[in-house]
Amino acid sequence: MTREEYEQRRRQLEAERRAGLELIEAAHQAQIRALELVWLAGGDGTAAAVALPPLPALAAVATPRTAPAATPARARPVRPPRQPLGKLRNDIQDALATLPDTFGTRDLLHALGYMPYRGSLHRILGDLRQEGQIETLHQGEGRIQSRYRNLRRQPDGTGGDPGAPAQ
């Protein structure tokens, strides 16, 4: 660290200390003002005659001059409209009929054509796994997608129930 960096950092710390003390002083003044208002409102009717000094602007006090610029807030994603009960499950089952024997979650989302709630999607996939319609080949983690095998499809690619007897 050079002498110049040391001095700059020291000035920054002093500015932050001053801003912190000003903020504490402004908070104390606000508490005093609130106490005076409570005392005057419950007393002998002299509240209208007493003029209280205005509070300092806390926004100017709270932000030191050396503070970095605030980052813009992220836009919240738009949630899809509420769907009728069972629609997502039916859409997933219809999409499974169009997917190959092994597929990933991205393939399924592409076949659906819209982005459902993540929790609902994984709950339904878990239900389908328990019912024996699909099996998990690889559990996804982070940015690595889960891989599934479609058990409803016949070897000839026609689909059907894996537990149903062959005709």
Order of alpha helices (4+ residues) and beta strands (2+ residues): alpha-alpha-alpha-beta-alpha-alpha-beta-beta
